[in-house]
Amino acid sequence: MKHSLFTPLAALLLGGTALACTGFAGVHDHFLPLNGTFAIKNQIPLNSAGYGISHFGKGAYMITDGAYQTLILVSTDGVIVVDAPPTTGRNLQHAIANLTSIPVRYFIYSHSHADHAGAAYLFANQSQPAVTTIAHTNTAAQLATAKDPLRPTPQITFDKTYTLVAGNQTLRLSFPGIGHDLGNILIYAPRQKILMMVDQIYAGWVPFWNLAASLYIPGWIDAHDIILSYDFDIYLGGHMGGAGNRTDVETQKEYVTDLYNNCAEALLESAPGGNPRTDIAKISEKVLGDNPGNVWAQFAVYLDAVAEVCYEKTSEKWLGRLAAQDVFGFSHARTMVSSLRLDYDVLGPNGVRG
């Protein structure tokens, strides 16, 4: 079936009839095949146990289950592990044991989220030898609140920067500010020119749902430029089965910039007499006429209409260029519209009255 940007919501607002859909029922349920795209070609093969390994040289490796990534540095003073996704689980231990006889001595939390750290206990609870655990101060506070035995609180914390020197390996950790999470950090291996920042850049893909389910969108957006200020050749975003590079960061920055501009334009054009699809006066009259007094319904339809226009405009350029624009693009538009209104003061017709 040919992918269409004409959705049931757009049909409703334009007075048309939405076409029946097959597959998953929803406003956006026409998904494009990915065969032959970079998103698929970039995936490394998995072995029979369900994991794959990329060797970057100088003792640096990535272990993946196809959906999540772990960074491994083998040093003369023990193995350094960054993140332990539960979906990879004990395969991390098996993979490391197949790489080296050197024991794990250090574990680093990229941030607190359980999908990346839910198997941290496999290393944090190791006793022979004991493992030193490291995280940002905010991550430590989140883990202390969570009281999750699978994500033990770290032993070493830092506020701004921390340099781990373990034998012949060095990792520089830094906190760019609140963005995706309260304590999401940049992890930089200068010898190998590897930069890791989890849930920030998705090589070949648009970000995960709702702009990576990020806590503070302006900080998440600003992190693109902070990343590009580093000298790196390999980028690990914590997701999917292949590494990225500088071009992938620049590409996502371009995508997010377009999304920002398209959503801002859609908000500004939604004033009375503006775009008939998003005209707030027309939408309010229709929704409140059908649902007297239901202000939330009025505003929900209005915001979704603005997001829909933003999504369609963004898709004109990015659909098929980055994978999953058809899957998560509308959620990104809704999230960006919300952030524009609340964080950037782009309120369109709801701005300061004259």
N, C-alpha and C positions, 0 to 999 in steps of 0.2 A: 504494500500500500504506500502510495506517495505521501511523504511527510507534509503536513499542512500546518501553517501558523494560525489558521482560522479555528478558533477554539469555541467551545460552548458559551463561555462568558462573553467573548467578542460578539458572537451571534445574538445573544440576548440583548446586549447594549445597542446593537445596530438594527435590531428588529428582525433578524433573519432566523433561520432554522439551523440548528447544529446538526452536523452529519453524525450518524451512528458510528460508534467506535468499536473496535475489536480488541481483545487482549485485556489489559488492566483498565478498569473503568476509572476515569478521572478527567480533570480539565485538560491535562497534558499527558496523553498516553500513546502517542505515536513516536516510537523510538527508532533511531537510525541504526543500521548495521555498522559495525566497526571494522569489519574485515578489510585488511590492507592499509588501515590508518596507522599513523605513528603511534597512537595510543596502544595498539596491539603489537606492532613491530618492536616497540621498546620493551616489552615484557621479556624477562629472561625465562628460560625453561625451568620447570620444577622437576625434581627427581621423584622416585616412586614413594618416598616418605612425605612428599608434599611441600618441599622447600627448595629454593635455589640460592646459589651463592655467586656474587660478583666479586672479583678480585681487582682492586684498584692499584695494587702495588704498595711497596714499603710497609707491609703489614696491615693494610686497611682492606676491610671486606664489608659487603652488605649481604645480610641474610634476609630473604623475603619468602612469604607464603603466597605471593601474587597480589595481595591486597595491602600488606603492611611491610615496613622496613625496619631493620635493626642495623646500627653501625657497630662494627667490631674493629678494634685496634689491638694487634698483638704486639706487646712490648716485652723488653727483657726483664721487666718488673711485674709481669702479669698481664692478663687480657683485660681490656676496657670494653664494657658493653654499654651502649646507649639505647635504652628502651627495651621492653620485653612484652610485645603484644601477646595477649592470651591465645589468639588464633594460631600463632606459631608455637607458643608454649614450649614443651620440653624438646621440640626439634631444635631450639636454639642451643641447648646443651649438647645435643648430639652433633650438630653442625660444628660447634666450636671444638669439640673433642676430636673431630675428624680433621680439623685444620691444624691443631697444635696440641702438644702435651703440656703447655704452659697453662696454669690455672687462672681462672677469672679472679681478679683482685679489686676491680672497680666497677661500680654500676652508676650510671647517670640517668636521671629522669629528665626527659626533654620538657615535660610538663606533667600535670596531674592526671590527665584523662585516662580512664580505665582501659579504653580500647588500645592504648599504646603501652600501658604500664601494668596491666592486670596480671602479668606473670613475673613481676619484679621480685616476688618472694623467692623464686627459684634461685636467685643470685643473692639477694639481701640476707637470706637465712642460711647461706652457706657458711660452714664453720671451719673447714680445713682446705685452704686457708680462709680466714674471714674476709669478707668483701666490704670495702668502704663505699658507702652510698652518698651521692651528691645531688643537690637540687637547689633551685632558687628558693629564697625565703618564703615567697608567696606559695610556691608549690608545697613546701613543708607544712605551712599553715593549713592548706586545703587537705592534705593527707592526714594531718592530725585531726581535723574535723570529721573526715570521712570514717576514720577508725576501721579501715579495710585491711584485714590481715594479709591480703594478697598484694597490697601496696604499702609496705612498711615506711614509716617516716624516715627521712634521710639523716645521716650522721653529720654531714657537712653541708652548710648552707651559705649562700652569698647574696648580696644585694645588687651589685652592679656587674662585677667581673670576677672570674676565678680561672686560674691557670693550673691545669693538672699536668704535672711532669711525671711520667712513669717510665723509668729507664730511658729507652731511646725514642719514646713517643711523647708528643705534646698535644693537649687539647685546650683550646681557649674558649671559655664559656662566657657569654655576655647576655645581659637582659636589656632588650630594646624598649621596654615599656609594655604596658598592658595592651593586648591585642586579641589574638585568638583565645588566650587564657590569661589568668592572673600572673602566671609565672613561666610562660613559654619562652625558652631561651634559644639563642644562636649557639651552635656547636661548630667550632672551626678547627680543622687539622691542618696547620700551615705547611708541614712537610709534603703532604699529599694534595694540598689545595682542595680539600673537601669541605663544603659548608653544608650543615644540616640545620634546618628549622622546620619542625614538624607541623603539619596542617597549615602550611603557608603557601607553598607553590606545588602545583600538580602537573608534572611534565606531560604534555600532550592532552591534558584534560582541563575543563573548567573546574573550579574548586568544588569540593563537596557541598552538599545541601546548605542553603542559607549562608553563603560565603564562609564555608568551612565551620558553620555553627559557632562563629566567633563572638566573643564577649563584647568587644569594643571595636567597631568597624574602622573608625579613623586610625587607631593604632595598628590594626591589621593591614590597612592600606599603606601606611607610612613605612611598614617593615619592608616593602618591596625595595625602596630606595636604600634603606639601611643594608639590606642584603647585597645590593649592587655596589656598595662602597667597598666590599671585600674583594680580595684577589683569589678567586676560586675557579676551578675547572669542572668540578663535579658537584652537583647539588642533590641532596637527599631530602625529600619532603615528608618521609614517613609513610607514604602510601604508594600503592601499585607496585609492579614488579620490575621497574627499571629506573635507573638513575636519570637525573636531568643535568642541565648545564646552564650557563649564563643566558643563552638565548631563550630558554624556557622561562626564566625569571622575567626577562624583558617582554616576552610574549604575554605572560599573564598580567604584567603591569599594564600593557596596552589594552588588554581585555577589560580589566577593572576600570581603567580610565574611561573607556568607551561606555561602559555600563553606568558609571557615575554621571557622565555628561548626558546620556540618553534619558536617564531617570530624572535628572534635574530639569531637562527640557520638557519632559512629560508633565512634571509638576507645575512648571511655570505656564504651560499651555492649557491647564485645566481650569482656568478662571472662567467665569460666565462669559459666553461669547467666543471662547477659544475652541479647542479641538472638540467637535461634537461628541466624540466617544468618551471624553473624560470631563466634559463640562459639568462642574460640580452642581450648578443650579439645576440643570436638567436631570441629573442623576438623583438629586435630593427630592425634586418634585415627584419623580416616578416612584422611588422607593418609599418615601414617606406617604405618598398617596395610597400605596398598596399595604403599607405597614405603619399606620398612624402612630406617631410618637416614638418609633423605634430608631433613635438617633444612631445607635451602634450599627444597625443594618445599613443605614444610609452611608455611614463612613466606611464600612467594610466594602461595600460595592464600589464606592468611589476610589479607595486605595487600590483595590484589585484591578480596576479599570486603568489606573495610571500605571501600575506595574505591568499590565498586559501590553500597553503601548510601548513601554520601555523594553520589555522582553522581545517584542517583535522587531523593533528597530535594531537592537543588539544582535538578534539572530540573523539579520540580513548580511552581516559581515562575518559572524562567528560560527553559524551553524555549519557543521562539517569541517571547520578548521580546527576547533578544539572539541574533543569528544565530550559528550554529555551536556552540551548546551541545551539540547532538546529535553534532557532529563531534569537538570537542576537549574536551567537558565531562568525559569519563572520565579523559583524560590530566591535566586540571587537578586532579581529585580525587586521583589517585595522587600527583601532585607535592605537593599540600597535605598529604596524609597523611604523606608522607616528611618534609616540612619541620616539621610539628607534632611528629613524634617526635624529630627530630634537632636542630632549632633552638629549639623552644618547650617541650621536655620534657613533651609530652603523650603519654605512653607507654601509657596504658590498662593492660591486664593485665601489661604488661612493665615497670611502674614498680618502684620500690624495694620489696623484699619486707619484710614485717613481721617 
